[in-house]
């Protein structure tokens, strides 16, 4: 018997919520056991107490003694568009390509995904559900001298079927040109189940998106790369139009950056934090970490702590043919390799706009924040990258558009959810927040059923 097309198998997994291998009640029991066994501690410390980290004498950059892992440096950004033509900021430099990988395997004729309970020092709840492998080059090459990364060989060899594989950026406002390889491999042989790992269907994972701060940002990113068949949409609908729109937006915008020393950015440095003079945006802090389950039992490091909660939202609608569309925005970020990527309709930290010109406030932010409940299809708080950010939370939303938003302003474009999903299978096009919303759209597209449900 021939194997059904991959997209059909993905959809079947998305519509399956219980198998002989996995159920949500069994997951809850397993997750409680993981949480009970998790004994990590994370303590904020002054910079002087950091082990193996120091401020460079000449630049003031905060670096690791090995020159690996990452560093906190300064960045000068200038652009040809208002309202903020130039600024300086600290930014995380990590010139490595990490691996974010998920193993998938059929049980009972349904694709299951091998997920991991993983502690990160910046997670407010410590443990979150992560990909099978989530590792930087420094980690999986053993620079830290710790235990090997479990299941890494599934993603570094060529013996397994690759069903998604592309490099994507991380948060471009805080990382400088950081990329990860997002990869999903399918196996047919038995996989030894190690402690801290659990098989889940895509439908079960989608249900867990409703739990605050559970599915981590790396898992959301990898799952967005699946060849997901949005109902009633042609396979590549809108992709060509989207390519042209993005190319034109990149041609219009001119964002240039240059490295500067951390001491040159003009931020306030205290013994335990580096902060903007206004107290807004974010700050750099230091932490001491002890963990039982990680490759290394203890370490210390800098972390970026946002000052407030972020917001990321797509406006959505069905077009006249019943095809689900979202309103995308071409978004500049100083740390993005191409300066501009496709982002959500609305993205930002609302409180930051109290310190910026009025015209800096994103279009539609007020509508999204005040939308009546019947217009809100999804609304939950999810964490950003806990390995480098401390308690970084974003409120993710899908909101039904008003009729008067169909004619969109510059740098915005209505595009099918299917077309945007196709773009996630190529690198450096969609930003991290947009990829999370694609994964959320997978869940919502199934529960909506048809355009009559909006």
Secondary structure, DSSP 8 states (H G I E B T S, - for coil): -----HHHHHHHHHT--B-SS-BHHHHHHHHHHHHHH---EEEEE-GGG-SSEEE-TTT--EEETTS-S-EEEEEEEEESSSS--EEEEEEEE---EEEEEEEEEEETTEEEEEEEEEE-TT-TTSEEEE-SEEE-HHHHTTTT-----TTTHHHHSSSSEEEEEEEEE--TTTEES-EEEEEEEE--S-----TTEEEEEHHHHHHHTTSTT-B-HHHHHHHHTS----TT--TTTTHHHHHHHHHHHHHH--EEEEEE-GGGS--EEETTEEE-TTS-SEEEEEEEEE-SSSSSSEEEEEEEEESS-EEEEEEEEE-TTS-EEEEEEEEE-TTSTTSEEEE-SEEE-GGGGGGS-GGGS-TTHHHHHH--GGGEEEEEEEE--TTTBSS-EEEEEEEE--GGGSS--TTEEEEEHHHHHHHTTSSSSB-HHHHHHHHHHHHHHHHH-SGGG-
